[in-house]
Amino acid sequence: MVELANDSQPFGIGRAVSDTFSTLLMNLSPFLGLTFLVYAPVVLVYCWIMPSLVNSSDEVGLIVGVVTGALVFIVLNVFVAAFVAEATFSVRAGRRHSVMHYVSRVLPRMPVIILALILQILIISGGMLLLIVPGILALVILFVTIPACVVERLGPVVALKRSRTLTKGYRWPVFGFYLVLIVINVPIAVVSEFGMESVNSALGLTDLAALGMGAGQILSNFFYALFGGVATAIVYKRLRELKDGLGTEQLASIFD
C-alpha cells in the first residue's frame, strides 16, 4: 500500500492513551460482558480442578493440567484481544455493530490469528535471546500484527510485514506507548495476584493461597487481554491515519 502521509506527523502518545481509555469506558458493557463469558467457565473449572491436582501425588497429571490450562488461556487471550481489536477499530471508525457481528468476524480467523501470534512471539523471543535490545525492537516493529491480521484479513506473514510497514517512522512513540501500558498493567497484576492470596490467608484458607494467586493471575490476564486489545487497535488506527492518510470516512468504508 502506498504511503500517503508524511512520517513527520506526530503520533501523539497522550492522545493514544486518552483514546484507549475513552474507547474502553464507552464500550465497557459489551467488552466486559463478552470477556466475562469467555473467562468465567475457565475460572470455575480452574478453581474446581486445581486443588485436587495440587494436593495429589500425580505429578504427570499436574503437569498436563498446567500445560493444558496455559494453552487454553493463550487461546482465550488471543480471542478476546482479536475481538476487542476488531470492535475497537470499527467503533473508532464510526461503525458500531452487535457483539455477535464481531464474534462472527473473528472466530473463523482464529487459526490464522494464533499462527500470526506464534510467529510474533518466536521472533520477539529470538530477539530477546540476543541481548534483549533486538527483542524490544522486534516487539515494537510487530506491535500491531494482530489488529492488522484481524481488520485487514491478512495472513500471518503478511500481517507481520504490514506491522513493520505501519510502525516504520513511529517506533519510538510506539515504544513509549508500550511503556505506558506496562506502567498501567503492573500494579493491577500485583494487586490481583497478591490481593486474592492475602484474602485467602487472612481467612485461614492457607491451602487455597496458591490457588488464589493463580486466580489473581487469571484476573490480570483478563484485564490485559481487554485493555491490551483496545490499546493495540488504537495504535493501529492511528498508524493507518498517519501512514495511509485515511480519515474516518475511509476507515469506516472498510466495514461496508
Wavefront OBJ file of the C-alpha trace (Angstrom):
o trace
v 0.000 0.000 0.000
v 1.344 3.434 -0.928
v 2.066 5.751 1.987
v 0.098 8.941 1.535
v 1.172 10.618 4.745
v 4.421 12.085 5.967
v 6.195 10.254 8.800
v 6.989 13.632 10.346
v 3.406 13.959 11.592
v 3.264 13.429 15.374
v 1.942 10.135 16.675
v 0.717 11.556 19.990
v 1.254 9.150 22.888
v -1.058 11.158 25.139
v -3.782 11.094 22.528
v -3.411 7.326 22.076
v -3.648 6.726 25.838
v -6.687 9.005 26.085
v -8.392 7.285 23.127
v -7.690 3.888 24.709
v -9.386 4.783 27.979
v -12.289 6.619 26.352
v -12.963 3.707 23.978
v -12.782 1.195 26.820
v -15.119 3.195 29.032
v -17.629 3.902 26.253
v -17.826 0.207 25.386
v -17.248 -1.242 28.829
v -20.504 -3.193 28.985
v -20.143 -5.274 25.782
v -16.375 -5.650 26.196
v -16.616 -6.798 29.809
v -19.669 -8.924 29.079
v -18.032 -10.991 26.375
v -14.711 -11.216 28.204
v -16.505 -12.418 31.353
v -18.468 -15.037 29.405
v -15.238 -16.294 27.858
v -13.224 -16.434 31.083
v -15.842 -17.321 33.723
v -16.234 -21.043 32.825
v -12.457 -21.478 32.731
v -12.005 -19.806 36.116
v -14.679 -22.063 37.623
v -13.039 -25.181 36.166
v -9.641 -23.970 37.384
v -10.914 -23.435 40.938
v -12.619 -26.843 40.883
v -9.806 -28.966 39.408
v -6.564 -27.331 40.540
v -6.920 -28.017 44.310
v -7.198 -31.758 43.681
v -4.253 -31.695 41.259
v -2.069 -29.700 43.648
v -2.842 -31.975 46.577
v -2.453 -35.213 44.630
v 0.751 -37.186 44.118
v 0.114 -37.424 40.386
v 2.915 -35.223 39.066
v 2.154 -36.110 35.455
v -1.484 -35.125 35.914
v -0.425 -31.827 37.458
v 1.935 -31.065 34.582
v -0.698 -31.980 31.993
v -3.266 -29.836 33.820
v -0.962 -26.833 33.995
v 0.118 -27.101 30.346
v -3.461 -27.590 29.154
v -4.624 -24.651 31.235
v -1.847 -22.465 29.856
v -2.762 -23.333 26.262
v -6.439 -22.657 26.920
v -5.628 -19.251 28.413
v -3.428 -18.368 25.442
v -6.264 -19.152 23.018
v -8.756 -17.214 25.147
v -6.421 -14.229 25.383
v -5.950 -14.230 21.622
v -9.700 -14.429 21.029
v -10.505 -11.615 23.446
v -7.681 -9.429 22.100
v -8.774 -10.065 18.500
v -12.443 -9.412 19.296
v -11.645 -6.192 21.140
v -9.284 -5.063 18.365
v -11.944 -5.646 15.715
v -14.644 -3.914 17.753
v -12.408 -1.003 18.761
v -11.295 -0.249 15.213
v -14.883 -0.483 13.984
v -16.245 1.801 16.724
v -13.464 4.377 16.311
v -14.112 4.357 12.555
v -17.776 5.172 13.167
v -19.281 1.724 12.623
v -20.905 0.137 15.680
v -22.225 -3.418 15.385
v -23.547 -6.130 17.685
v -21.248 -8.309 19.763
v -22.156 -11.341 17.650
v -21.157 -9.478 14.491
v -17.613 -9.078 15.806
v -17.536 -12.645 17.087
v -18.604 -13.928 13.663
v -15.758 -11.994 12.035
v -13.084 -13.091 14.492
v -13.958 -16.739 15.206
v -13.329 -18.152 11.706
v -9.986 -16.343 11.641
v -8.700 -17.769 14.923
v -6.270 -20.330 13.407
v -4.681 -17.595 11.279
v -4.559 -15.140 14.192
v -2.993 -17.746 16.516
v -0.378 -18.588 13.900
v 0.416 -14.880 13.486
v 0.813 -14.586 17.269
v 3.090 -17.651 17.397
v 5.348 -16.171 14.709
v 5.327 -12.831 16.516
v 6.299 -14.463 19.825
v 9.049 -16.555 18.196
v 10.606 -13.506 16.544
v 10.444 -11.418 19.722
v 11.751 -14.282 21.873
v 14.611 -14.868 19.459
v 15.466 -11.186 19.670
v 15.354 -11.282 23.470
v 17.976 -14.024 23.446
v 20.269 -11.632 21.553
v 20.982 -9.273 24.465
v 17.376 -8.023 24.921
v 17.558 -4.950 22.652
v 16.756 -6.786 19.383
v 13.761 -8.354 21.127
v 12.446 -4.970 22.228
v 12.911 -3.657 18.691
v 11.039 -6.672 17.298
v 8.237 -6.131 19.815
v 7.810 -2.530 18.650
v 8.064 -3.391 14.952
v 5.428 -6.140 15.283
v 3.225 -4.252 17.765
v 0.134 -4.064 15.521
v 0.384 -7.518 13.934
v -2.855 -8.828 15.454
v -5.037 -5.799 14.556
v -3.612 -5.873 11.023
v -4.369 -9.578 10.761
v -7.915 -9.149 12.088
v -9.043 -5.924 10.425
v -7.366 -6.357 7.034
v -7.941 -10.134 6.938
v -4.252 -10.776 6.272
v -2.285 -13.987 6.514
v 0.245 -14.429 9.347
v 3.391 -13.464 7.417
v 1.717 -10.609 5.566
v 0.356 -9.275 8.876
v 3.903 -9.236 10.303
v 5.134 -7.311 7.267
v 2.180 -4.940 7.478
v 3.004 -4.137 11.103
v 6.610 -3.482 10.125
v 5.449 -1.038 7.443
v 2.977 0.764 9.681
v 5.366 1.232 12.598
v 8.243 2.467 10.429
v 8.966 6.091 11.325
v 6.935 5.876 14.544
v 8.766 3.208 16.549
v 9.946 5.475 19.356
v 6.403 6.735 20.040
v 5.054 3.167 19.857
v 7.754 2.085 22.327
v 6.786 4.961 24.631
v 3.152 3.936 24.416
v 4.114 0.350 25.284
v 5.969 1.568 28.383
v 2.795 3.383 29.458
v 0.884 0.109 29.100
v 3.404 -1.629 31.353
v 3.139 1.101 33.981
v -0.648 0.710 33.963
v -0.715 -3.096 33.934
v 1.950 -3.962 36.537
v 0.150 -2.512 39.601
v -3.102 -4.180 38.536
v -1.352 -7.541 38.099
v 0.309 -7.258 41.516
v -2.931 -6.283 43.264
v -4.890 -9.057 41.517
v -2.451 -11.846 42.325
v -1.340 -10.984 45.840
v -4.701 -9.485 46.792
v -6.521 -12.779 46.350
v -3.705 -14.675 48.058
v -3.858 -12.285 51.024
v -7.619 -12.670 51.324
v -7.322 -16.459 51.462
v -4.510 -16.274 54.021
v -6.449 -13.799 56.180
v -9.423 -16.137 56.172
v -7.211 -19.016 57.215
v -7.570 -20.736 53.856
v -3.869 -21.446 53.585
v -4.376 -24.418 51.276
v -6.049 -22.100 48.836
v -3.427 -19.368 48.971
v -1.627 -20.648 45.882
v -4.969 -21.155 44.180
v -5.897 -17.580 44.981
v -2.649 -16.371 43.464
v -3.423 -18.372 40.323
v -6.921 -16.908 40.163
v -5.366 -13.484 40.543
v -3.142 -14.230 37.561
v -6.276 -15.094 35.592
v -7.804 -11.751 36.542
v -4.695 -9.872 35.453
v -4.766 -11.780 32.144
v -8.436 -10.855 31.862
v -7.587 -7.172 32.185
v -4.528 -7.250 29.944
v -6.338 -9.045 27.103
v -9.124 -6.464 27.298
v -7.029 -3.330 27.795
v -4.212 -4.530 25.529
v -6.632 -5.351 22.730
v -8.085 -1.853 22.832
v -4.642 -0.241 23.081
v -3.113 -2.060 20.109
v -6.200 -1.316 17.999
v -5.937 2.387 18.861
v -2.265 2.400 17.841
v -3.135 0.533 14.646
v -5.879 3.015 13.744
v -3.604 5.978 14.434
v -0.853 4.481 12.262
v -3.370 3.866 9.459
v -4.293 7.532 9.632
v -0.660 8.639 9.561
v 0.788 6.161 7.080
v -2.148 5.591 4.730
v -3.661 9.059 5.038
v -7.064 7.597 5.901
v -9.730 9.707 7.583
v -12.817 8.500 9.446
v -14.903 8.009 6.292
v -12.212 5.957 4.552
v -11.654 3.863 7.661
v -15.398 3.299 8.031
v -15.654 2.131 4.421
v -13.569 -0.935 5.358
v -16.632 -2.326 7.155
v -19.127 -1.572 4.368
l 1 2 3 4 5 6 7 8 9 10 11 12 13 14 15 16 17 18 19 20 21 22 23 24 25 26 27 28 29 30 31 32 33 34 35 36 37 38 39 40 41 42 43 44 45 46 47 48 49 50 51 52 53 54 55 56 57 58 59 60 61 62 63 64 65 66 67 68 69 70 71 72 73 74 75 76 77 78 79 80 81 82 83 84 85 86 87 88 89 90 91 92 93 94 95 96 97 98 99 100 101 102 103 104 105 106 107 108 109 110 111 112 113 114 115 116 117 118 119 120 121 122 123 124 125 126 127 128 129 130 131 132 133 134 135 136 137 138 139 140 141 142 143 144 145 146 147 148 149 150 151 152 153 154 155 156 157 158 159 160 161 162 163 164 165 166 167 168 169 170 171 172 173 174 175 176 177 178 179 180 181 182 183 184 185 186 187 188 189 190 191 192 193 194 195 196 197 198 199 200 201 202 203 204 205 206 207 208 209 210 211 212 213 214 215 216 217 218 219 220 221 222 223 224 225 226 227 228 229 230 231 232 233 234 235 236 237 238 239 240 241 242 243 244 245 246 247 248 249 250 251 252 253 254 255 256
